[in-house]
Amino acid sequence: MQDAELLHTIHELVEEEHTLERAHVGTGLSAQERDRLHELEVQLDQCWDLLAQRRARRKAGLDPDAATPRGAEVVEHFLQ
């Protein structure tokens, strides 16, 4: 996935996240909505990680297309 595609995906995920959160201001989310919010957070972490990998590889003179997405079990343990 190219940088522009990653940024577009990130934008779409953030929009969905914000829409979900705005729809429930002052009220709680259902279990299904909480699960979806968690899925969005994981997908965002994965996209940001892949984008960072691509940028680092490019800066190091390496092929950014060789960057690979990491699983949720990896990106969810990164320190923010």
PDB file of N, CA, C and O in Angstrom:
ATOM      1  N   MET A   1       0.848  -1.170   0.000  1.00  0.00           N
ATOM      2  CA  MET A   1       0.000   0.000   0.000  1.00  0.00           C
ATOM      3  C   MET A   1       0.898   1.239   0.000  1.00  0.00           C
ATOM      4  O   MET A   1       1.830   1.335   0.799  1.00  0.00           O
ATOM      5  N   GLN A   2       0.623   2.155  -0.868  1.00  0.00           N
ATOM      6  CA  GLN A   2       1.390   3.391  -0.988  1.00  0.00           C
ATOM      7  C   GLN A   2       1.023   4.367   0.134  1.00  0.00           C
ATOM      8  O   GLN A   2      -0.024   4.229   0.767  1.00  0.00           O
ATOM      9  N   ASP A   3       1.889   5.350   0.375  1.00  0.00           N
ATOM     10  CA  ASP A   3       1.656   6.335   1.444  1.00  0.00           C
ATOM     11  C   ASP A   3       0.311   7.034   1.285  1.00  0.00           C
ATOM     12  O   ASP A   3      -0.428   7.186   2.257  1.00  0.00           O
ATOM     13  N   ALA A   4      -0.007   7.456   0.075  1.00  0.00           N
ATOM     14  CA  ALA A   4      -1.272   8.177  -0.154  1.00  0.00           C
ATOM     15  C   ALA A   4      -2.465   7.292   0.177  1.00  0.00           C
ATOM     16  O   ALA A   4      -3.450   7.763   0.746  1.00  0.00           O
ATOM     17  N   GLU A   5      -2.382   6.025  -0.171  1.00  0.00           N
ATOM     18  CA  GLU A   5      -3.464   5.096   0.151  1.00  0.00           C
ATOM     19  C   GLU A   5      -3.581   4.911   1.660  1.00  0.00           C
ATOM     20  O   GLU A   5      -4.688   4.864   2.198  1.00  0.00           O
ATOM     21  N   LEU A   6      -2.453   4.806   2.338  1.00  0.00           N
ATOM     22  CA  LEU A   6      -2.466   4.672   3.791  1.00  0.00           C
ATOM     23  C   LEU A   6      -3.093   5.894   4.446  1.00  0.00           C
ATOM     24  O   LEU A   6      -3.914   5.766   5.354  1.00  0.00           O
ATOM     25  N   LEU A   7      -2.707   7.066   3.989  1.00  0.00           N
ATOM     26  CA  LEU A   7      -3.263   8.298   4.555  1.00  0.00           C
ATOM     27  C   LEU A   7      -4.769   8.391   4.302  1.00  0.00           C
ATOM     28  O   LEU A   7      -5.517   8.859   5.160  1.00  0.00           O
ATOM     29  N   HIS A   8      -5.204   7.948   3.137  1.00  0.00           N
ATOM     30  CA  HIS A   8      -6.636   7.946   2.831  1.00  0.00           C
ATOM     31  C   HIS A   8      -7.380   6.978   3.760  1.00  0.00           C
ATOM     32  O   HIS A   8      -8.444   7.306   4.286  1.00  0.00           O
ATOM     33  N   THR A   9      -6.814   5.798   3.951  1.00  0.00           N
ATOM     34  CA  THR A   9      -7.421   4.817   4.845  1.00  0.00           C
ATOM     35  C   THR A   9      -7.471   5.350   6.272  1.00  0.00           C
ATOM     36  O   THR A   9      -8.482   5.200   6.959  1.00  0.00           O
ATOM     37  N   ILE A  10      -6.385   5.970   6.715  1.00  0.00           N
ATOM     38  CA  ILE A  10      -6.344   6.556   8.060  1.00  0.00           C
ATOM     39  C   ILE A  10      -7.450   7.593   8.205  1.00  0.00           C
ATOM     40  O   ILE A  10      -8.159   7.615   9.211  1.00  0.00           O
ATOM     41  N   HIS A  11      -7.595   8.445   7.207  1.00  0.00           N
ATOM     42  CA  HIS A  11      -8.636   9.480   7.242  1.00  0.00           C
ATOM     43  C   HIS A  11     -10.023   8.839   7.360  1.00  0.00           C
ATOM     44  O   HIS A  11     -10.847   9.289   8.156  1.00  0.00           O
ATOM     45  N   GLU A  12     -10.279   7.805   6.581  1.00  0.00           N
ATOM     46  CA  GLU A  12     -11.588   7.144   6.628  1.00  0.00           C
ATOM     47  C   GLU A  12     -11.844   6.501   7.990  1.00  0.00           C
ATOM     48  O   GLU A  12     -12.950   6.593   8.523  1.00  0.00           O
ATOM     49  N   LEU A  13     -10.835   5.855   8.549  1.00  0.00           N
ATOM     50  CA  LEU A  13     -10.984   5.216   9.858  1.00  0.00           C
ATOM     51  C   LEU A  13     -11.233   6.246  10.954  1.00  0.00           C
ATOM     52  O   LEU A  13     -12.057   6.030  11.842  1.00  0.00           O
ATOM     53  N   VAL A  14     -10.518   7.362  10.888  1.00  0.00           N
ATOM     54  CA  VAL A  14     -10.705   8.430  11.878  1.00  0.00           C
ATOM     55  C   VAL A  14     -12.108   9.008  11.754  1.00  0.00           C
ATOM     56  O   VAL A  14     -12.761   9.270  12.765  1.00  0.00           O
ATOM     57  N   GLU A  15     -12.573   9.209  10.538  1.00  0.00           N
ATOM     58  CA  GLU A  15     -13.934   9.731  10.341  1.00  0.00           C
ATOM     59  C   GLU A  15     -14.970   8.789  10.942  1.00  0.00           C
ATOM     60  O   GLU A  15     -15.902   9.235  11.613  1.00  0.00           O
ATOM     61  N   GLU A  16     -14.812   7.484  10.704  1.00  0.00           N
ATOM     62  CA  GLU A  16     -15.754   6.520  11.272  1.00  0.00           C
ATOM     63  C   GLU A  16     -15.692   6.533  12.798  1.00  0.00           C
ATOM     64  O   GLU A  16     -16.721   6.468  13.471  1.00  0.00           O
ATOM     65  N   GLU A  17     -14.487   6.617  13.327  1.00  0.00           N
ATOM     66  CA  GLU A  17     -14.299   6.675  14.772  1.00  0.00           C
ATOM     67  C   GLU A  17     -15.005   7.901  15.358  1.00  0.00           C
ATOM     68  O   GLU A  17     -15.726   7.792  16.350  1.00  0.00           O
ATOM     69  N   HIS A  18     -14.798   9.045  14.751  1.00  0.00           N
ATOM     70  CA  HIS A  18     -15.421  10.282  15.233  1.00  0.00           C
ATOM     71  C   HIS A  18     -16.937  10.232  15.095  1.00  0.00           C
ATOM     72  O   HIS A  18     -17.651  10.696  15.984  1.00  0.00           O
ATOM     73  N   THR A  19     -17.432   9.682  14.005  1.00  0.00           N
ATOM     74  CA  THR A  19     -18.878   9.565  13.807  1.00  0.00           C
ATOM     75  C   THR A  19     -19.490   8.699  14.894  1.00  0.00           C
ATOM     76  O   THR A  19     -20.532   9.037  15.457  1.00  0.00           O
ATOM     77  N   LEU A  20     -18.845   7.591  15.185  1.00  0.00           N
ATOM     78  CA  LEU A  20     -19.332   6.690  16.225  1.00  0.00           C
ATOM     79  C   LEU A  20     -19.332   7.379  17.581  1.00  0.00           C
ATOM     80  O   LEU A  20     -20.300   7.274  18.333  1.00  0.00           O
ATOM     81  N   GLU A  21     -18.255   8.081  17.893  1.00  0.00           N
ATOM     82  CA  GLU A  21     -18.161   8.773  19.180  1.00  0.00           C
ATOM     83  C   GLU A  21     -19.171   9.914  19.286  1.00  0.00           C
ATOM     84  O   GLU A  21     -19.809  10.080  20.326  1.00  0.00           O
ATOM     85  N   ARG A  22     -19.319  10.698  18.225  1.00  0.00           N
ATOM     86  CA  ARG A  22     -20.260  11.837  18.254  1.00  0.00           C
ATOM     87  C   ARG A  22     -21.700  11.378  18.401  1.00  0.00           C
ATOM     88  O   ARG A  22     -22.513  12.063  19.022  1.00  0.00           O
ATOM     89  N   ALA A  23     -22.015  10.233  17.838  1.00  0.00           N
ATOM     90  CA  ALA A  23     -23.385   9.718  17.892  1.00  0.00           C
ATOM     91  C   ALA A  23     -23.782   9.324  19.312  1.00  0.00           C
ATOM     92  O   ALA A  23     -24.964   9.136  19.600  1.00  0.00           O
ATOM     93  N   HIS A  24     -22.804   9.201  20.190  1.00  0.00           N
ATOM     94  CA  HIS A  24     -23.101   8.723  21.540  1.00  0.00           C
ATOM     95  C   HIS A  24     -22.596   9.656  22.632  1.00  0.00           C
ATOM     96  O   HIS A  24     -22.307   9.215  23.744  1.00  0.00           O
ATOM     97  N   VAL A  25     -22.488  10.930  22.322  1.00  0.00           N
ATOM     98  CA  VAL A  25     -22.094  11.898  23.341  1.00  0.00           C
ATOM     99  C   VAL A  25     -23.172  11.902  24.424  1.00  0.00           C
ATOM    100  O   VAL A  25     -24.353  12.098  24.136  1.00  0.00           O
ATOM    101  N   GLY A  26     -22.763  11.689  25.641  1.00  0.00           N
ATOM    102  CA  GLY A  26     -23.697  11.695  26.759  1.00  0.00           C
ATOM    103  C   GLY A  26     -24.367  10.352  27.000  1.00  0.00           C
ATOM    104  O   GLY A  26     -25.080  10.182  27.990  1.00  0.00           O
ATOM    105  N   THR A  27     -24.148   9.409  26.116  1.00  0.00           N
ATOM    106  CA  THR A  27     -24.711   8.069  26.303  1.00  0.00           C
ATOM    107  C   THR A  27     -23.595   7.054  26.095  1.00  0.00           C
ATOM    108  O   THR A  27     -22.560   7.367  25.507  1.00  0.00           O
ATOM    109  N   GLY A  28     -23.809   5.875  26.566  1.00  0.00           N
ATOM    110  CA  GLY A  28     -22.801   4.839  26.415  1.00  0.00           C
ATOM    111  C   GLY A  28     -22.913   4.110  25.090  1.00  0.00           C
ATOM    112  O   GLY A  28     -23.964   4.106  24.449  1.00  0.00           O
ATOM    113  N   LEU A  29     -21.830   3.506  24.701  1.00  0.00           N
ATOM    114  CA  LEU A  29     -21.807   2.691  23.494  1.00  0.00           C
ATOM    115  C   LEU A  29     -22.304   1.291  23.814  1.00  0.00           C
ATOM    116  O   LEU A  29     -22.119   0.797  24.927  1.00  0.00           O
ATOM    117  N   SER A  30     -22.930   0.658  22.843  1.00  0.00           N
ATOM    118  CA  SER A  30     -23.320  -0.739  23.021  1.00  0.00           C
ATOM    119  C   SER A  30     -22.066  -1.600  22.954  1.00  0.00           C
ATOM    120  O   SER A  30     -21.000  -1.129  22.557  1.00  0.00           O
ATOM    121  N   ALA A  31     -22.197  -2.844  23.338  1.00  0.00           N
ATOM    122  CA  ALA A  31     -21.059  -3.764  23.278  1.00  0.00           C
ATOM    123  C   ALA A  31     -20.545  -3.881  21.844  1.00  0.00           C
ATOM    124  O   ALA A  31     -19.335  -3.918  21.622  1.00  0.00           O
ATOM    125  N   GLN A  32     -21.438  -3.940  20.887  1.00  0.00           N
ATOM    126  CA  GLN A  32     -21.044  -4.029  19.479  1.00  0.00           C
ATOM    127  C   GLN A  32     -20.300  -2.768  19.039  1.00  0.00           C
ATOM    128  O   GLN A  32     -19.316  -2.851  18.304  1.00  0.00           O
ATOM    129  N   GLU A  33     -20.762  -1.620  19.481  1.00  0.00           N
ATOM    130  CA  GLU A  33     -20.102  -0.358  19.137  1.00  0.00           C
ATOM    131  C   GLU A  33     -18.734  -0.240  19.808  1.00  0.00           C
ATOM    132  O   GLU A  33     -17.790   0.268  19.203  1.00  0.00           O
ATOM    133  N   ARG A  34     -18.623  -0.701  21.040  1.00  0.00           N
ATOM    134  CA  ARG A  34     -17.316  -0.710  21.716  1.00  0.00           C
ATOM    135  C   ARG A  34     -16.338  -1.616  20.989  1.00  0.00           C
ATOM    136  O   ARG A  34     -15.163  -1.284  20.833  1.00  0.00           O
ATOM    137  N   ASP A  35     -16.838  -2.769  20.544  1.00  0.00           N
ATOM    138  CA  ASP A  35     -15.992  -3.687  19.773  1.00  0.00           C
ATOM    139  C   ASP A  35     -15.529  -3.030  18.477  1.00  0.00           C
ATOM    140  O   ASP A  35     -14.363  -3.145  18.100  1.00  0.00           O
ATOM    141  N   ARG A  36     -16.446  -2.339  17.796  1.00  0.00           N
ATOM    142  CA  ARG A  36     -16.089  -1.681  16.543  1.00  0.00           C
ATOM    143  C   ARG A  36     -15.078  -0.566  16.803  1.00  0.00           C
ATOM    144  O   ARG A  36     -14.131  -0.399  16.035  1.00  0.00           O
ATOM    145  N   LEU A  37     -15.268   0.187  17.867  1.00  0.00           N
ATOM    146  CA  LEU A  37     -14.334   1.250  18.210  1.00  0.00           C
ATOM    147  C   LEU A  37     -12.943   0.670  18.460  1.00  0.00           C
ATOM    148  O   LEU A  37     -11.941   1.241  18.030  1.00  0.00           O
ATOM    149  N   HIS A  38     -12.887  -0.451  19.148  1.00  0.00           N
ATOM    150  CA  HIS A  38     -11.600  -1.111  19.390  1.00  0.00           C
ATOM    151  C   HIS A  38     -10.976  -1.571  18.065  1.00  0.00           C
ATOM    152  O   HIS A  38      -9.773  -1.410  17.858  1.00  0.00           O
ATOM    153  N   GLU A  39     -11.781  -2.136  17.183  1.00  0.00           N
ATOM    154  CA  GLU A  39     -11.280  -2.554  15.861  1.00  0.00           C
ATOM    155  C   GLU A  39     -10.702  -1.365  15.105  1.00  0.00           C
ATOM    156  O   GLU A  39      -9.644  -1.472  14.485  1.00  0.00           O
ATOM    157  N   LEU A  40     -11.397  -0.237  15.156  1.00  0.00           N
ATOM    158  CA  LEU A  40     -10.914   0.964  14.476  1.00  0.00           C
ATOM    159  C   LEU A  40      -9.573   1.413  15.051  1.00  0.00           C
ATOM    160  O   LEU A  40      -8.662   1.775  14.306  1.00  0.00           O
ATOM    161  N   GLU A  41      -9.457   1.387  16.374  1.00  0.00           N
ATOM    162  CA  GLU A  41      -8.204   1.786  17.025  1.00  0.00           C
ATOM    163  C   GLU A  41      -7.052   0.884  16.602  1.00  0.00           C
ATOM    164  O   GLU A  41      -5.948   1.366  16.348  1.00  0.00           O
ATOM    165  N   VAL A  42      -7.298  -0.414  16.524  1.00  0.00           N
ATOM    166  CA  VAL A  42      -6.257  -1.360  16.109  1.00  0.00           C
ATOM    167  C   VAL A  42      -5.875  -1.106  14.657  1.00  0.00           C
ATOM    168  O   VAL A  42      -4.691  -1.062  14.323  1.00  0.00           O
ATOM    169  N   GLN A  43      -6.868  -0.942  13.798  1.00  0.00           N
ATOM    170  CA  GLN A  43      -6.588  -0.690  12.384  1.00  0.00           C
ATOM    171  C   GLN A  43      -5.809   0.606  12.202  1.00  0.00           C
ATOM    172  O   GLN A  43      -4.905   0.682  11.370  1.00  0.00           O
ATOM    173  N   LEU A  44      -6.159   1.618  12.979  1.00  0.00           N
ATOM    174  CA  LEU A  44      -5.412   2.878  12.911  1.00  0.00           C
ATOM    175  C   LEU A  44      -3.967   2.678  13.352  1.00  0.00           C
ATOM    176  O   LEU A  44      -3.044   3.170  12.702  1.00  0.00           O
ATOM    177  N   ASP A  45      -3.769   1.964  14.445  1.00  0.00           N
ATOM    178  CA  ASP A  45      -2.402   1.688  14.914  1.00  0.00           C
ATOM    179  C   ASP A  45      -1.607   0.958  13.839  1.00  0.00           C
ATOM    180  O   ASP A  45      -0.437   1.269  13.614  1.00  0.00           O
ATOM    181  N   GLN A  46      -2.232  -0.007  13.176  1.00  0.00           N
ATOM    182  CA  GLN A  46      -1.544  -0.759  12.128  1.00  0.00           C
ATOM    183  C   GLN A  46      -1.199   0.139  10.937  1.00  0.00           C
ATOM    184  O   GLN A  46      -0.102   0.042  10.386  1.00  0.00           O
ATOM    185  N   CYS A  47      -2.116   0.998  10.546  1.00  0.00           N
ATOM    186  CA  CYS A  47      -1.856   1.902   9.420  1.00  0.00           C
ATOM    187  C   CYS A  47      -0.739   2.885   9.748  1.00  0.00           C
ATOM    188  O   CYS A  47       0.168   3.093   8.942  1.00  0.00           O
ATOM    189  N   TRP A  48      -0.807   3.494  10.941  1.00  0.00           N
ATOM    190  CA  TRP A  48       0.243   4.444  11.330  1.00  0.00           C
ATOM    191  C   TRP A  48       1.595   3.752  11.407  1.00  0.00           C
ATOM    192  O   TRP A  48       2.612   4.323  11.013  1.00  0.00           O
ATOM    193  N   ASP A  49       1.608   2.519  11.915  1.00  0.00           N
ATOM    194  CA  ASP A  49       2.858   1.776  12.009  1.00  0.00           C
ATOM    195  C   ASP A  49       3.424   1.495  10.620  1.00  0.00           C
ATOM    196  O   ASP A  49       4.621   1.671  10.390  1.00  0.00           O
ATOM    197  N   LEU A  50       2.580   1.064   9.708  1.00  0.00           N
ATOM    198  CA  LEU A  50       3.048   0.774   8.354  1.00  0.00           C
ATOM    199  C   LEU A  50       3.562   2.040   7.679  1.00  0.00           C
ATOM    200  O   LEU A  50       4.580   2.007   6.987  1.00  0.00           O
ATOM    201  N   LEU A  51       2.865   3.148   7.877  1.00  0.00           N
ATOM    202  CA  LEU A  51       3.316   4.422   7.305  1.00  0.00           C
ATOM    203  C   LEU A  51       4.677   4.814   7.886  1.00  0.00           C
ATOM    204  O   LEU A  51       5.559   5.267   7.157  1.00  0.00           O
ATOM    205  N   ALA A  52       4.844   4.638   9.187  1.00  0.00           N
ATOM    206  CA  ALA A  52       6.139   4.955   9.831  1.00  0.00           C
ATOM    207  C   ALA A  52       7.247   4.054   9.295  1.00  0.00           C
ATOM    208  O   ALA A  52       8.364   4.511   9.055  1.00  0.00           O
ATOM    209  N   GLN A  53       6.936   2.784   9.112  1.00  0.00           N
ATOM    210  CA  GLN A  53       7.930   1.863   8.547  1.00  0.00           C
ATOM    211  C   GLN A  53       8.340   2.308   7.145  1.00  0.00           C
ATOM    212  O   GLN A  53       9.526   2.329   6.816  1.00  0.00           O
ATOM    213  N   ARG A  54       7.351   2.664   6.322  1.00  0.00           N
ATOM    214  CA  ARG A  54       7.636   3.083   4.948  1.00  0.00           C
ATOM    215  C   ARG A  54       8.518   4.336   4.937  1.00  0.00           C
ATOM    216  O   ARG A  54       9.472   4.429   4.165  1.00  0.00           O
ATOM    217  N   ARG A  55       8.185   5.291   5.801  1.00  0.00           N
ATOM    218  CA  ARG A  55       8.962   6.533   5.860  1.00  0.00           C
ATOM    219  C   ARG A  55      10.389   6.265   6.349  1.00  0.00           C
ATOM    220  O   ARG A  55      11.342   6.843   5.828  1.00  0.00           O
ATOM    221  N   ALA A  56      10.532   5.403   7.333  1.00  0.00           N
ATOM    222  CA  ALA A  56      11.860   5.080   7.854  1.00  0.00           C
ATOM    223  C   ALA A  56      12.695   4.354   6.804  1.00  0.00           C
ATOM    224  O   ALA A  56      13.884   4.632   6.647  1.00  0.00           O
ATOM    225  N   ARG A  57      12.077   3.434   6.094  1.00  0.00           N
ATOM    226  CA  ARG A  57      12.804   2.711   5.039  1.00  0.00           C
ATOM    227  C   ARG A  57      13.238   3.677   3.939  1.00  0.00           C
ATOM    228  O   ARG A  57      14.362   3.599   3.442  1.00  0.00           O
ATOM    229  N   ARG A  58      12.345   4.582   3.566  1.00  0.00           N
ATOM    230  CA  ARG A  58      12.673   5.557   2.520  1.00  0.00           C
ATOM    231  C   ARG A  58      13.835   6.440   2.977  1.00  0.00           C
ATOM    232  O   ARG A  58      14.762   6.694   2.208  1.00  0.00           O
ATOM    233  N   LYS A  59      13.787   6.906   4.227  1.00  0.00           N
ATOM    234  CA  LYS A  59      14.834   7.773   4.773  1.00  0.00           C
ATOM    235  C   LYS A  59      16.177   7.040   4.829  1.00  0.00           C
ATOM    236  O   LYS A  59      17.231   7.657   4.676  1.00  0.00           O
ATOM    237  N   ALA A  60      16.136   5.725   5.049  1.00  0.00           N
ATOM    238  CA  ALA A  60      17.353   4.924   5.127  1.00  0.00           C
ATOM    239  C   ALA A  60      17.844   4.478   3.746  1.00  0.00           C
ATOM    240  O   ALA A  60      18.833   3.753   3.636  1.00  0.00           O
ATOM    241  N   GLY A  61      17.149   4.916   2.702  1.00  0.00           N
ATOM    242  CA  GLY A  61      17.544   4.551   1.346  1.00  0.00           C
ATOM    243  C   GLY A  61      17.102   3.149   0.944  1.00  0.00           C
ATOM    244  O   GLY A  61      17.624   2.574  -0.011  1.00  0.00           O
ATOM    245  N   LEU A  62      16.138   2.606   1.679  1.00  0.00           N
ATOM    246  CA  LEU A  62      15.619   1.269   1.392  1.00  0.00           C
ATOM    247  C   LEU A  62      14.276   1.375   0.682  1.00  0.00           C
ATOM    248  O   LEU A  62      13.674   2.447   0.623  1.00  0.00           O
ATOM    249  N   ASP A  63      13.824   0.267   0.154  1.00  0.00           N
ATOM    250  CA  ASP A  63      12.556   0.211  -0.567  1.00  0.00           C
ATOM    251  C   ASP A  63      11.384   0.289   0.408  1.00  0.00           C
ATOM    252  O   ASP A  63      11.210  -0.614   1.226  1.00  0.00           O
ATOM    253  N   PRO A  64      10.580   1.346   0.340  1.00  0.00           N
ATOM    254  CA  PRO A  64       9.442   1.446   1.260  1.00  0.00           C
ATOM    255  C   PRO A  64       8.394   0.360   1.014  1.00  0.00           C
ATOM    256  O   PRO A  64       7.638   0.008   1.920  1.00  0.00           O
ATOM    257  N   ASP A  65       8.348  -0.169  -0.208  1.00  0.00           N
ATOM    258  CA  ASP A  65       7.373  -1.213  -0.511  1.00  0.00           C
ATOM    259  C   ASP A  65       7.698  -2.538   0.175  1.00  0.00           C
ATOM    260  O   ASP A  65       6.873  -3.452   0.177  1.00  0.00           O
ATOM    261  N   ALA A  66       8.873  -2.646   0.746  1.00  0.00           N
ATOM    262  CA  ALA A  66       9.244  -3.854   1.481  1.00  0.00           C
ATOM    263  C   ALA A  66       8.708  -3.834   2.921  1.00  0.00           C
ATOM    264  O   ALA A  66       8.807  -4.834   3.633  1.00  0.00           O
ATOM    265  N   ALA A  67       8.149  -2.709   3.342  1.00  0.00           N
ATOM    266  CA  ALA A  67       7.549  -2.628   4.682  1.00  0.00           C
ATOM    267  C   ALA A  67       6.336  -3.551   4.718  1.00  0.00           C
ATOM    268  O   ALA A  67       5.599  -3.672   3.740  1.00  0.00           O
ATOM    269  N   THR A  68       6.148  -4.188   5.842  1.00  0.00           N
ATOM    270  CA  THR A  68       5.024  -5.119   5.968  1.00  0.00           C
ATOM    271  C   THR A  68       4.160  -4.762   7.167  1.00  0.00           C
ATOM    272  O   THR A  68       4.666  -4.349   8.210  1.00  0.00           O
ATOM    273  N   PRO A  69       2.858  -4.923   7.010  1.00  0.00           N
ATOM    274  CA  PRO A  69       1.964  -4.650   8.137  1.00  0.00           C
ATOM    275  C   PRO A  69       2.243  -5.612   9.281  1.00  0.00           C
ATOM    276  O   PRO A  69       2.514  -6.794   9.069  1.00  0.00           O
ATOM    277  N   ARG A  70       2.172  -5.085  10.491  1.00  0.00           N
ATOM    278  CA  ARG A  70       2.350  -5.933  11.672  1.00  0.00           C
ATOM    279  C   ARG A  70       0.980  -6.217  12.270  1.00  0.00           C
ATOM    280  O   ARG A  70       0.056  -5.412  12.153  1.00  0.00           O
ATOM    281  N   GLY A  71       0.865  -7.350  12.897  1.00  0.00           N
ATOM    282  CA  GLY A  71      -0.398  -7.774  13.483  1.00  0.00           C
ATOM    283  C   GLY A  71      -0.789  -6.955  14.695  1.00  0.00           C
ATOM    284  O   GLY A  71       0.021  -6.233  15.276  1.00  0.00           O
ATOM    285  N   ALA A  72      -2.049  -7.086  15.058  1.00  0.00           N
ATOM    286  CA  ALA A  72      -2.579  -6.372  16.215  1.00  0.00           C
ATOM    287  C   ALA A  72      -1.813  -6.718  17.480  1.00  0.00           C
ATOM    288  O   ALA A  72      -1.613  -5.863  18.343  1.00  0.00           O
ATOM    289  N   GLU A  73      -1.386  -7.962  17.594  1.00  0.00           N
ATOM    290  CA  GLU A  73      -0.678  -8.382  18.805  1.00  0.00           C
ATOM    291  C   GLU A  73       0.647  -7.658  18.959  1.00  0.00           C
ATOM    292  O   GLU A  73       1.192  -7.596  20.061  1.00  0.00           O
ATOM    293  N   VAL A  74       1.175  -7.106  17.868  1.00  0.00           N
ATOM    294  CA  VAL A  74       2.423  -6.353  17.924  1.00  0.00           C
ATOM    295  C   VAL A  74       2.135  -4.873  18.174  1.00  0.00           C
ATOM    296  O   VAL A  74       2.647  -4.291  19.131  1.00  0.00           O
ATOM    297  N   VAL A  75       1.320  -4.269  17.320  1.00  0.00           N
ATOM    298  CA  VAL A  75       1.114  -2.822  17.415  1.00  0.00           C
ATOM    299  C   VAL A  75       0.366  -2.400  18.668  1.00  0.00           C
ATOM    300  O   VAL A  75       0.502  -1.260  19.113  1.00  0.00           O
ATOM    301  N   GLU A  76      -0.411  -3.290  19.236  1.00  0.00           N
ATOM    302  CA  GLU A  76      -1.147  -2.956  20.450  1.00  0.00           C
ATOM    303  C   GLU A  76      -0.253  -2.907  21.686  1.00  0.00           C
ATOM    304  O   GLU A  76      -0.679  -2.440  22.742  1.00  0.00           O
ATOM    305  N   HIS A  77       0.971  -3.380  21.561  1.00  0.00           N
ATOM    306  CA  HIS A  77       1.889  -3.353  22.696  1.00  0.00           C
ATOM    307  C   HIS A  77       2.927  -2.242  22.583  1.00  0.00           C
ATOM    308  O   HIS A  77       3.826  -2.139  23.417  1.00  0.00           O
ATOM    309  N   PHE A  78       2.799  -1.418  21.555  1.00  0.00           N
ATOM    310  CA  PHE A  78       3.695  -0.262  21.431  1.00  0.00           C
ATOM    311  C   PHE A  78       3.330   0.763  22.489  1.00  0.00           C
ATOM    312  O   PHE A  78       2.160   0.910  22.845  1.00  0.00           O
ATOM    313  N   LEU A  79       4.319   1.461  22.983  1.00  0.00           N
ATOM    314  CA  LEU A  79       4.061   2.567  23.913  1.00  0.00           C
ATOM    315  C   LEU A  79       3.657   3.786  23.117  1.00  0.00           C
ATOM    316  O   LEU A  79       4.236   4.063  22.067  1.00  0.00           O
ATOM    317  N   GLN A  80       2.688   4.504  23.593  1.00  0.00           N
ATOM    318  CA  GLN A  80       2.209   5.699  22.888  1.00  0.00           C
ATOM    319  C   GLN A  80       3.053   6.887  23.239  1.00  0.00           C
ATOM    320  O   GLN A  80       2.807   7.987  22.745  1.00  0.00           O
TER     321      GLN A  80
END
